[in-house]
Amino acid sequence: MEDAYRILHQYFGYETFRPGQEKLIEGILQGRDVVGILPTGGGKSLCYQIPALSLPGLTLVISPLISLMKDQVDGLRELGISAAKIDGQTEPVAYRDIMRSAFHGDLKLLYIAPERLAQESFQRAVKNLPIALVAIDEAHCVSQWGHDFRPSYRQIAAGLSALTPRPIFAALTATATEPVQADIVKGLALQDPLVYVADFDRPNLYFNILAPSDRKKTLLSFLADGQSAIVYCATRRTVDTLSAYLNDQGVTAVAYHAGLSAEDRERHQDAFINDKVQVAVATNAFGMGIDKPDVRRVIHYNIPKNIESYYQEAGRAGRDGAPAEAVLFFNAADIMTNLFLIGQSREPNARQKLDAMLGYAYTGSCLRHYLLRYFQPTEDLPPACGHCAICDGRITTTDVTEPARMVLSCIARMGQRYGTSLIIDVLRGAKTERIRAQGFDRLSTYGLLAKSSKGALRDVITLLAAEGYLAVVGADYPILKLTEKSRALLQGEVQLSMNRPRSVRSGQGHLATEDLDETLFHALRQLRREMADNLGLPPYIIFTDRTLQDLARRMPRTSEDLLAVHGIGAVKAKKYGAPFLLAIRRYLQE
């Protein structure tokens, strides 16, 4: 491992490995297949990049997104590491040049999409390459239990089965429950792999839930500090309208979804990566492979369908290790829409996954620990993390047993044949022609909750559906029906509690950093942006925000001092260090 530590410091500027990295790298260097389950931001890429520089021959990296390949290759080349990618936009001449370099041993890492392995011409060509290691990124895509199943991942093992000698295989992902882990091993035909499941905790992330009455206004308050953010939406339409709204409000934003052309997606992503715009508003198409370490906030404008997607997308914040925030906007209408869509879906385990996501939205316990227990079931956790909206008192819990029983009783008396809106109108005592015509104004439950708002009753109905006390059925006109669980609640055998997230943002200290000279930090950020513009690079490739923060704390005076700064190795110190030392020196003289 001595060579691995040398590479870690010389090229990447780190003194120590993150949890799990050393064990996985050591396994690869010993010739073992490995499976690494590390959280987003946990440093999965280093687990194959360092062995790629240590092993003789070529490392073939299989990655699902062109954007991820581009980011990785650009970053490696800036470090002086020979890397290339082949995708659908690679011209024939460039393709031949890349394959020639790989054949002659002039390339250390070659990135391809899994679909490339289905091409017979590539299968023939790859047999002649000196492949020592095959790294499969986002390996959960091989599993039908996973949230991003891609059939092309099932063809990887067959597409590479003819390689002799057989290379080492490294499968890496950020989210994989035990069934998904088993699928990864089987689907990729791994041989006696070393399996490492890291602690999924991201201590630098603050988890928050809000139930804003005006989502757009609340969103603007989160974006007011100008820091980089991703906003996830459920539909393309919402992405388009929200990105247009933000730009109208003076917040620079781009849209990103599968409905855009490949050229527009690449242009929008480049603008975000290069800090030309502050915000990327996206569907989850943006999430899997985006590699921008200095995203300070990820905001889910709509609730996702499963915990895996949520945690992976939330994990796009703070990948540089600096403080960051993951915010979920909680909305009853979104939940009812998801429940309805799940009812029409044939996706296996979809309802169970949605229930787990709704449990997070409604839980009265620590948000961080809820997520950690989902991926790694354990009771060996303290009662509170102290760094989420539950633990610091931003979310309170309310007993809603009585109104919930009244809702169930009303649905039963209405014959279980109607949807949410009419049920709410009956409970609130609305005087409409439809209610009179149906005779619902003569029910004992008519007007029983007249003092409750429509929003409050919709929340209770959503909670009942999420907890399995109600079923949402019907295609064109979803109706509410009681379930087997309903009886226990109606008869008072169980209690029901609901979270009450605040409707507006309160406080703003989650991105604060201690012992940091903010004036110097912002001056260094400006210098980084100017250098990035001149060099045509994303700013984070020069130095991440965390590196700039460490520079602003340590205020190094010499090139040797630079090597003690987080994320600065010999290569980057020589390449970029001088302007930053000069800026610090001038700042200290002012």
HUFEN-V669329 format. One record per residue. N is the residue number from 1. SS is DSSP state (2 for helix, 1 for strand, 0 for the rest). D_CENTER is the distance of its C-alpha to the mean C-alpha in whole Angstrom. Layout:
n=N ss=SS d_center=D_CENTER
n=N ss=SS d_center=D_CENTER
This chain:
n=1 ss=0 d_center=31
n=2 ss=2 d_center=33
n=3 ss=2 d_center=32
n=4 ss=2 d_center=29
n=5 ss=2 d_center=29
n=6 ss=2 d_center=31
n=7 ss=2 d_center=28
n=8 ss=2 d_center=26
n=9 ss=2 d_center=28
n=10 ss=2 d_center=29
n=11 ss=2 d_center=27
n=12 ss=2 d_center=24
n=13 ss=0 d_center=25
n=14 ss=0 d_center=24
n=15 ss=0 d_center=27
n=16 ss=0 d_center=25
n=17 ss=0 d_center=22
n=18 ss=0 d_center=19
n=19 ss=0 d_center=19
n=20 ss=0 d_center=20
n=21 ss=2 d_center=20
n=22 ss=2 d_center=24
n=23 ss=2 d_center=24
n=24 ss=2 d_center=23
n=25 ss=2 d_center=24
n=26 ss=2 d_center=28
n=27 ss=2 d_center=27
n=28 ss=2 d_center=27
n=29 ss=2 d_center=30
n=30 ss=0 d_center=32
n=31 ss=0 d_center=31
n=32 ss=0 d_center=29
n=33 ss=0 d_center=26
n=34 ss=1 d_center=23
n=35 ss=1 d_center=20
n=36 ss=1 d_center=17
n=37 ss=1 d_center=14
n=38 ss=0 d_center=13
n=39 ss=0 d_center=9
n=40 ss=0 d_center=7
n=41 ss=0 d_center=10
n=42 ss=0 d_center=12
n=43 ss=0 d_center=14
n=44 ss=0 d_center=14
n=45 ss=0 d_center=16
n=46 ss=2 d_center=19
n=47 ss=2 d_center=20
n=48 ss=2 d_center=21
n=49 ss=2 d_center=22
n=50 ss=2 d_center=24
n=51 ss=2 d_center=26
n=52 ss=2 d_center=26
n=53 ss=2 d_center=28
n=54 ss=2 d_center=30
n=55 ss=0 d_center=31
n=56 ss=0 d_center=34
n=57 ss=0 d_center=33
n=58 ss=1 d_center=30
n=59 ss=1 d_center=26
n=60 ss=1 d_center=25
n=61 ss=1 d_center=21
n=62 ss=1 d_center=20
n=63 ss=0 d_center=16
n=64 ss=0 d_center=15
n=65 ss=0 d_center=15
n=66 ss=2 d_center=17
n=67 ss=2 d_center=15
n=68 ss=2 d_center=14
n=69 ss=2 d_center=17
n=70 ss=2 d_center=19
n=71 ss=2 d_center=17
n=72 ss=2 d_center=18
n=73 ss=2 d_center=21
n=74 ss=2 d_center=22
n=75 ss=2 d_center=21
n=76 ss=2 d_center=23
n=77 ss=2 d_center=26
n=78 ss=2 d_center=26
n=79 ss=0 d_center=26
n=80 ss=0 d_center=29
n=81 ss=0 d_center=28
n=82 ss=0 d_center=29
n=83 ss=1 d_center=26
n=84 ss=1 d_center=26
n=85 ss=1 d_center=24
n=86 ss=1 d_center=25
n=87 ss=0 d_center=24
n=88 ss=0 d_center=26
n=89 ss=0 d_center=27
n=90 ss=0 d_center=28
n=91 ss=0 d_center=32
n=92 ss=2 d_center=35
n=93 ss=2 d_center=36
n=94 ss=2 d_center=33
n=95 ss=2 d_center=32
n=96 ss=2 d_center=35
n=97 ss=2 d_center=35
n=98 ss=2 d_center=32
n=99 ss=2 d_center=33
n=100 ss=2 d_center=36
n=101 ss=2 d_center=35
n=102 ss=2 d_center=33
n=103 ss=2 d_center=36
n=104 ss=0 d_center=38
n=105 ss=0 d_center=36
n=106 ss=0 d_center=35
n=107 ss=0 d_center=31
n=108 ss=0 d_center=29
n=109 ss=1 d_center=25
n=110 ss=1 d_center=25
n=111 ss=1 d_center=22
n=112 ss=1 d_center=22
n=113 ss=0 d_center=20
n=114 ss=2 d_center=21
n=115 ss=2 d_center=23
n=116 ss=2 d_center=26
n=117 ss=2 d_center=27
n=118 ss=2 d_center=29
n=119 ss=0 d_center=31
n=120 ss=2 d_center=34
n=121 ss=2 d_center=35
n=122 ss=2 d_center=32
n=123 ss=2 d_center=33
n=124 ss=2 d_center=36
n=125 ss=2 d_center=35
n=126 ss=2 d_center=33
n=127 ss=0 d_center=35
n=128 ss=0 d_center=37
n=129 ss=0 d_center=34
n=130 ss=0 d_center=34
n=131 ss=1 d_center=31
n=132 ss=1 d_center=31
n=133 ss=1 d_center=27
n=134 ss=1 d_center=24
n=135 ss=1 d_center=21
n=136 ss=1 d_center=18
n=137 ss=0 d_center=15
n=138 ss=0 d_center=12
n=139 ss=2 d_center=15
n=140 ss=2 d_center=14
n=141 ss=2 d_center=15
n=142 ss=2 d_center=18
n=143 ss=0 d_center=18
n=144 ss=0 d_center=19
n=145 ss=0 d_center=18
n=146 ss=0 d_center=14
n=147 ss=0 d_center=12
n=148 ss=0 d_center=12
n=149 ss=0 d_center=16
n=150 ss=0 d_center=18
n=151 ss=2 d_center=22
n=152 ss=2 d_center=22
n=153 ss=2 d_center=20
n=154 ss=2 d_center=23
n=155 ss=2 d_center=26
n=156 ss=2 d_center=24
n=157 ss=2 d_center=27
n=158 ss=2 d_center=30
n=159 ss=2 d_center=29
n=160 ss=0 d_center=30
n=161 ss=0 d_center=32
n=162 ss=0 d_center=35
n=163 ss=0 d_center=34
n=164 ss=0 d_center=37
n=165 ss=0 d_center=36
n=166 ss=0 d_center=33
n=167 ss=0 d_center=30
n=168 ss=1 d_center=28
n=169 ss=1 d_center=25
n=170 ss=1 d_center=21
n=171 ss=1 d_center=19
n=172 ss=1 d_center=15
n=173 ss=1 d_center=12
n=174 ss=0 d_center=9
n=175 ss=0 d_center=10
n=176 ss=0 d_center=13
n=177 ss=0 d_center=16
n=178 ss=2 d_center=19
n=179 ss=2 d_center=20
n=180 ss=2 d_center=18
n=181 ss=2 d_center=19
n=182 ss=2 d_center=22
n=183 ss=2 d_center=21
n=184 ss=2 d_center=20
n=185 ss=2 d_center=23
n=186 ss=2 d_center=25
n=187 ss=2 d_center=24
n=188 ss=0 d_center=24
n=189 ss=0 d_center=27
n=190 ss=0 d_center=26
n=191 ss=0 d_center=30
n=192 ss=0 d_center=30
n=193 ss=0 d_center=26
n=194 ss=1 d_center=25
n=195 ss=1 d_center=22
n=196 ss=1 d_center=20
n=197 ss=1 d_center=18
n=198 ss=0 d_center=17
n=199 ss=0 d_center=16
n=200 ss=0 d_center=13
n=201 ss=0 d_center=13
n=202 ss=0 d_center=12
n=203 ss=0 d_center=15
n=204 ss=0 d_center=14
n=205 ss=1 d_center=12
n=206 ss=1 d_center=14
n=207 ss=1 d_center=13
n=208 ss=1 d_center=15
n=209 ss=1 d_center=16
n=210 ss=1 d_center=18
n=211 ss=0 d_center=21
n=212 ss=0 d_center=22
n=213 ss=0 d_center=25
n=214 ss=0 d_center=24
n=215 ss=2 d_center=21
n=216 ss=2 d_center=21
n=217 ss=2 d_center=24
n=218 ss=2 d_center=21
n=219 ss=2 d_center=18
n=220 ss=2 d_center=21
n=221 ss=2 d_center=22
n=222 ss=2 d_center=18
n=223 ss=2 d_center=19
n=224 ss=0 d_center=22
n=225 ss=0 d_center=22
n=226 ss=0 d_center=21
n=227 ss=0 d_center=18
n=228 ss=0 d_center=15
n=229 ss=1 d_center=12
n=230 ss=1 d_center=10
n=231 ss=1 d_center=11
n=232 ss=1 d_center=10
n=233 ss=0 d_center=13
n=234 ss=0 d_center=14
n=235 ss=0 d_center=17
n=236 ss=2 d_center=18
n=237 ss=2 d_center=21
n=238 ss=2 d_center=19
n=239 ss=2 d_center=17
n=240 ss=2 d_center=20
n=241 ss=2 d_center=22
n=242 ss=2 d_center=20
n=243 ss=2 d_center=19
n=244 ss=2 d_center=23
n=245 ss=2 d_center=24
n=246 ss=2 d_center=22
n=247 ss=2 d_center=24
n=248 ss=2 d_center=27
n=249 ss=0 d_center=26
n=250 ss=0 d_center=26
n=251 ss=0 d_center=22
n=252 ss=0 d_center=22
n=253 ss=1 d_center=19
n=254 ss=1 d_center=18
n=255 ss=1 d_center=17
n=256 ss=1 d_center=15
n=257 ss=0 d_center=15
n=258 ss=0 d_center=17
n=259 ss=0 d_center=20
n=260 ss=0 d_center=21
n=261 ss=0 d_center=23
n=262 ss=2 d_center=22
n=263 ss=2 d_center=24
n=264 ss=2 d_center=22
n=265 ss=2 d_center=18
n=266 ss=2 d_center=19
n=267 ss=2 d_center=21
n=268 ss=2 d_center=19
n=269 ss=2 d_center=16
n=270 ss=2 d_center=19
n=271 ss=2 d_center=20
n=272 ss=2 d_center=16
n=273 ss=2 d_center=16
n=274 ss=0 d_center=20
n=275 ss=0 d_center=19
n=276 ss=0 d_center=22
n=277 ss=0 d_center=20
n=278 ss=0 d_center=18
n=279 ss=1 d_center=15
n=280 ss=1 d_center=13
n=281 ss=1 d_center=14
n=282 ss=1 d_center=12
n=283 ss=0 d_center=11
n=284 ss=2 d_center=9
n=285 ss=2 d_center=11
n=286 ss=2 d_center=9
n=287 ss=0 d_center=6
n=288 ss=0 d_center=7
n=289 ss=0 d_center=9
n=290 ss=0 d_center=9
n=291 ss=0 d_center=11
n=292 ss=0 d_center=12
n=293 ss=0 d_center=12
n=294 ss=0 d_center=14
n=295 ss=0 d_center=11
n=296 ss=0 d_center=13
n=297 ss=1 d_center=11
n=298 ss=1 d_center=8
n=299 ss=1 d_center=10
n=300 ss=1 d_center=10
n=301 ss=0 d_center=14
n=302 ss=0 d_center=14
n=303 ss=0 d_center=13
n=304 ss=0 d_center=11
n=305 ss=0 d_center=13
n=306 ss=0 d_center=12
n=307 ss=2 d_center=10
n=308 ss=2 d_center=8
n=309 ss=2 d_center=6
n=310 ss=2 d_center=6
n=311 ss=2 d_center=5
n=312 ss=2 d_center=3
n=313 ss=2 d_center=1
n=314 ss=2 d_center=4
n=315 ss=0 d_center=4
n=316 ss=0 d_center=5
n=317 ss=0 d_center=8
n=318 ss=0 d_center=11
n=319 ss=0 d_center=10
n=320 ss=0 d_center=14
n=321 ss=0 d_center=15
n=322 ss=0 d_center=16
n=323 ss=0 d_center=16
n=324 ss=1 d_center=13
n=325 ss=1 d_center=12
n=326 ss=1 d_center=9
n=327 ss=1 d_center=12
n=328 ss=1 d_center=12
n=329 ss=1 d_center=15
n=330 ss=0 d_center=17
n=331 ss=0 d_center=20
n=332 ss=2 d_center=22
n=333 ss=2 d_center=23
n=334 ss=2 d_center=19
n=335 ss=2 d_center=20
n=336 ss=2 d_center=23
n=337 ss=2 d_center=22
n=338 ss=2 d_center=19
n=339 ss=2 d_center=22
n=340 ss=2 d_center=24
n=341 ss=2 d_center=22
n=342 ss=2 d_center=21
n=343 ss=2 d_center=25
n=344 ss=2 d_center=26
n=345 ss=0 d_center=23
n=346 ss=0 d_center=24
n=347 ss=0 d_center=21
n=348 ss=0 d_center=22
n=349 ss=0 d_center=20
n=350 ss=2 d_center=19
n=351 ss=2 d_center=21
n=352 ss=2 d_center=20
n=353 ss=2 d_center=16
n=354 ss=2 d_center=17
n=355 ss=2 d_center=19
n=356 ss=2 d_center=17
n=357 ss=2 d_center=14
n=358 ss=2 d_center=17
n=359 ss=2 d_center=18
n=360 ss=2 d_center=16
n=361 ss=2 d_center=17
n=362 ss=2 d_center=20
n=363 ss=0 d_center=20
n=364 ss=0 d_center=23
n=365 ss=0 d_center=22
n=366 ss=0 d_center=19
n=367 ss=2 d_center=16
n=368 ss=2 d_center=15
n=369 ss=2 d_center=17
n=370 ss=2 d_center=16
n=371 ss=2 d_center=13
n=372 ss=2 d_center=15
n=373 ss=2 d_center=17
n=374 ss=2 d_center=16
n=375 ss=2 d_center=14
n=376 ss=0 d_center=18
n=377 ss=0 d_center=20
n=378 ss=0 d_center=23
n=379 ss=0 d_center=25
n=380 ss=0 d_center=25
n=381 ss=0 d_center=23
n=382 ss=0 d_center=25
n=383 ss=0 d_center=25
n=384 ss=0 d_center=23
n=385 ss=0 d_center=20
n=386 ss=0 d_center=22
n=387 ss=0 d_center=19
n=388 ss=1 d_center=17
n=389 ss=0 d_center=19
n=390 ss=0 d_center=21
n=391 ss=0 d_center=22
n=392 ss=0 d_center=23
n=393 ss=0 d_center=25
n=394 ss=0 d_center=23
n=395 ss=1 d_center=23
n=396 ss=1 d_center=26
n=397 ss=1 d_center=27
n=398 ss=1 d_center=30
n=399 ss=1 d_center=32
n=400 ss=0 d_center=32
n=401 ss=2 d_center=34
n=402 ss=2 d_center=37
n=403 ss=2 d_center=36
n=404 ss=2 d_center=34
n=405 ss=2 d_center=37
n=406 ss=2 d_center=39
n=407 ss=2 d_center=36
n=408 ss=2 d_center=37
n=409 ss=2 d_center=40
n=410 ss=2 d_center=40
n=411 ss=2 d_center=38
n=412 ss=2 d_center=41
n=413 ss=2 d_center=44
n=414 ss=0 d_center=42
n=415 ss=0 d_center=42
n=416 ss=0 d_center=39
n=417 ss=0 d_center=39
n=418 ss=0 d_center=37
n=419 ss=0 d_center=34
n=420 ss=2 d_center=32
n=421 ss=2 d_center=34
n=422 ss=2 d_center=37
n=423 ss=2 d_center=37
n=424 ss=2 d_center=36
n=425 ss=2 d_center=39
n=426 ss=2 d_center=41
n=427 ss=2 d_center=40
n=428 ss=2 d_center=40
n=429 ss=0 d_center=44
n=430 ss=0 d_center=43
n=431 ss=0 d_center=46
n=432 ss=0 d_center=46
n=433 ss=2 d_center=48
n=434 ss=2 d_center=46
n=435 ss=2 d_center=45
n=436 ss=2 d_center=49
n=437 ss=2 d_center=50
n=438 ss=2 d_center=48
n=439 ss=0 d_center=50
n=440 ss=2 d_center=46
n=441 ss=2 d_center=48
n=442 ss=2 d_center=50
n=443 ss=0 d_center=48
n=444 ss=0 d_center=48
n=445 ss=0 d_center=44
n=446 ss=0 d_center=45
n=447 ss=0 d_center=44
n=448 ss=0 d_center=43
n=449 ss=0 d_center=40
n=450 ss=0 d_center=41
n=451 ss=0 d_center=40
n=452 ss=0 d_center=36
n=453 ss=0 d_center=34
n=454 ss=2 d_center=33
n=455 ss=2 d_center=29
n=456 ss=2 d_center=30
n=457 ss=2 d_center=31
n=458 ss=2 d_center=29
n=459 ss=2 d_center=26
n=460 ss=2 d_center=29
n=461 ss=2 d_center=29
n=462 ss=2 d_center=25
n=463 ss=2 d_center=25
n=464 ss=2 d_center=28
n=465 ss=2 d_center=26
n=466 ss=2 d_center=23
n=467 ss=0 d_center=25
n=468 ss=0 d_center=27
n=469 ss=0 d_center=30
n=470 ss=1 d_center=30
n=471 ss=1 d_center=30
n=472 ss=1 d_center=29
n=473 ss=1 d_center=31
n=474 ss=0 d_center=32
n=475 ss=0 d_center=31
n=476 ss=0 d_center=32
n=477 ss=0 d_center=33
n=478 ss=0 d_center=31
n=479 ss=1 d_center=33
n=480 ss=1 d_center=33
n=481 ss=1 d_center=34
n=482 ss=1 d_center=35
n=483 ss=0 d_center=34
n=484 ss=0 d_center=35
n=485 ss=0 d_center=34
n=486 ss=2 d_center=35
n=487 ss=2 d_center=39
n=488 ss=2 d_center=37
n=489 ss=2 d_center=36
n=490 ss=2 d_center=39
n=491 ss=0 d_center=41
n=492 ss=0 d_center=40
n=493 ss=0 d_center=39
n=494 ss=0 d_center=35
n=495 ss=0 d_center=34
n=496 ss=0 d_center=31
n=497 ss=1 d_center=29
n=498 ss=1 d_center=26
n=499 ss=1 d_center=24
n=500 ss=1 d_center=25
n=501 ss=1 d_center=22
n=502 ss=0 d_center=24
n=503 ss=0 d_center=24
n=504 ss=0 d_center=24
n=505 ss=0 d_center=22
n=506 ss=0 d_center=24
n=507 ss=0 d_center=24
n=508 ss=0 d_center=22
n=509 ss=0 d_center=22
n=510 ss=0 d_center=19
n=511 ss=0 d_center=18
n=512 ss=0 d_center=22
n=513 ss=0 d_center=23
n=514 ss=0 d_center=26
n=515 ss=0 d_center=29
n=516 ss=0 d_center=28
n=517 ss=0 d_center=30
n=518 ss=2 d_center=28
n=519 ss=2 d_center=31
n=520 ss=2 d_center=31
n=521 ss=2 d_center=27
n=522 ss=2 d_center=27
n=523 ss=2 d_center=30
n=524 ss=2 d_center=28
n=525 ss=2 d_center=25
n=526 ss=2 d_center=28
n=527 ss=2 d_center=29
n=528 ss=2 d_center=26
n=529 ss=2 d_center=25
n=530 ss=2 d_center=29
n=531 ss=2 d_center=29
n=532 ss=2 d_center=26
n=533 ss=2 d_center=28
n=534 ss=2 d_center=31
n=535 ss=2 d_center=29
n=536 ss=0 d_center=27
n=537 ss=0 d_center=24
n=538 ss=0 d_center=20
n=539 ss=2 d_center=21
n=540 ss=2 d_center=19
n=541 ss=2 d_center=20
n=542 ss=2 d_center=23
n=543 ss=0 d_center=22
n=544 ss=0 d_center=19
n=545 ss=2 d_center=19
n=546 ss=2 d_center=19
n=547 ss=2 d_center=22
n=548 ss=2 d_center=24
n=549 ss=2 d_center=24
n=550 ss=2 d_center=25
n=551 ss=2 d_center=28
n=552 ss=2 d_center=29
n=553 ss=2 d_center=29
n=554 ss=2 d_center=31
n=555 ss=0 d_center=33
n=556 ss=0 d_center=34
n=557 ss=0 d_center=38
n=558 ss=0 d_center=38
n=559 ss=2 d_center=36
n=560 ss=2 d_center=37
n=561 ss=2 d_center=35
n=562 ss=2 d_center=32
n=563 ss=0 d_center=31
n=564 ss=0 d_center=30
n=565 ss=0 d_center=28
n=566 ss=0 d_center=24
n=567 ss=0 d_center=23
n=568 ss=0 d_center=26
n=569 ss=0 d_center=28
n=570 ss=2 d_center=31
n=571 ss=2 d_center=30
n=572 ss=2 d_center=28
n=573 ss=2 d_center=31
n=574 ss=2 d_center=34
n=575 ss=2 d_center=32
n=576 ss=2 d_center=30
n=577 ss=2 d_center=32
n=578 ss=2 d_center=35
n=579 ss=2 d_center=34
n=580 ss=2 d_center=32
n=581 ss=2 d_center=35
n=582 ss=2 d_center=37
n=583 ss=2 d_center=35
n=584 ss=2 d_center=35
n=585 ss=2 d_center=39
n=586 ss=2 d_center=39
n=587 ss=2 d_center=37
n=588 ss=2 d_center=39
n=589 ss=2 d_center=42
n=590 ss=0 d_center=42
